[in-house]
Amino acid sequence: MTSVQNHQQLLSGNKKLKNFSFLLIIACIIFASSCAPKRGVLRSPDYKGNVGSKDPNATDATGNKDPDKESAAESGKASANKKYIDRKISLVLPFQLHEISIGSLMDADVKRSSLALDFYQGFQLGLDELAGKGSNFYLNVLDSKDDDFQNATLAQSEDIKEASLIVGPVYPKEIKTFGTNLVNKEVLQINPLAASMPAEFNLPNLVSLTPPIRSHINAIASEVARQYMPGDIIILYNTSDADGKQFLNGMLSAIKQYKPAVEIYAVSSTTQMNEKLSATGSNLIVTGTTDKFQIKTLLGNLDLKVKEGYYSFKLFGHPLWSRYDFEVYPNFSDYAPTITSENHLKNWSAKAKTFKESYYTRFGVNPSDNSYKGYDAAIYFGGLIDKYGGRNLQDHLTTESFNGLYSSYKFKHNDAWGFSNDAVSIQVYTGNAFGLR
């Protein structure tokens, strides 16, 4: 499963016309440097500067520069200040502002940049929160342009060479190009959104935040094994669609690793399924299909068997089911549908409400999933830098777990392809939606 596959699927539904002015302001800042700051502008992309109260260019109450920091100001680069030698974060995102015509800003321009803007805004709010507690960072925001040449150039630039942490790029092809051309192979490169298997990149310094499909498979296998009771049977319902094949690949062995003594069958049709059903225990149906026809066929069959009065079912599905509308199936919730998710956002919590209000106040729109992800990434990695400094962060990733507003991090390490996040949550369908168990 790859959540960053193409640009059409990465749009933020709440941006629309509200973000036209925000994007136009950013475009003006970058291309013309002639627009005055307005509400909604936190930092423009291509921004370089510190985040925190200890500004290297700060002045005292009389307006005079702090003499201890004057040499850094004279140099024209905050990176010259040794206070920030281990606190430099480079944020590399596909704003693609070079494609925007300021005089005729279109909806397509907003959509093209929405993913980068959402993540960037959430990330900046996270750093601001840490700065409010006394932390300091030097943030360098760069536009990857979703372009191979631009990514290769950035990877070898002085801005990147000096970074103690790199967050981005976003799209799989960008990640590979950037990482391959990166000069400093010791600095961590954070893959913030793509759910591709880390082995596809083969970059030892890569940190993938989105749990790969293997983590979801293992989590469902563990949950199925936990719910299995003597007399139950487990049925793996194989389908021909790519998601279904990928999700059930290795599922049988994964379940048996958690509970070896299970009765488990693999079928590829409802006819075969019906031949294996148990009338004495629960039937635990595991499928990875995301094909609407296959889902309709499966649910129709379960409804018919329930009407016979002999069978009970528990249904386990693909994480992408969270995007589907199952209200058209009135009996769907009867099967306690269970999926995994990288998201454990509790919208009703005080912290979630505070973040949403702060985000809306700053930008005039509600946060998207990518905004929450950006915020969590800033809190976690900013916290690591604050705690350990920006050097040798890799020594702490596998020992420092994290439960954020939206995401959790529990990293595993591989010498060939770096660090992958293994943290997913279990969600159950109740009240017409999937939610935390």
FENDA-V767451 format. One record per run of one state. SS is the DSSP state (H for helix, E for strand, - for the rest). FROM is the first residue (numbers start at 1). TO is the last residue. If there is no record, write none. Layout:
SS/FROM/TO
SS/FROM/TO
//
This chain:
-/1/6
H/7/10
-/11/17
H/18/31
-/32/47
E/48/51
-/52/58
E/59/59
-/60/64
E/65/65
-/66/69
H/70/75
-/76/77
H/78/80
-/81/81
H/82/84
-/85/87
E/88/93
-/94/96
H/97/99
-/100/101
H/102/104
-/105/106
H/107/132
-/133/136
E/137/143
-/144/147
H/148/155
-/156/157
H/158/161
-/162/164
E/165/168
-/169/171
H/172/181
-/182/187
E/188/191
-/192/197
H/198/200
-/201/205
E/206/208
-/209/212
H/213/227
-/228/232
E/233/237
-/238/241
H/242/248
-/249/250
H/251/258
-/259/263
E/264/267
-/268/269
H/270/276
-/277/281
E/282/287
-/288/291
H/292/307
-/308/311
E/312/316
-/317/318
H/319/323
-/324/331
H/332/335
-/336/337
E/338/341
-/342/349
H/350/363
-/364/368
H/369/388
-/389/392
H/393/395
-/396/401
E/402/403
-/404/407
E/408/409
-/410/410
E/411/414
-/415/417
E/418/421
-/422/424
E/425/430
-/431/432
E/433/436
-/437/437
//
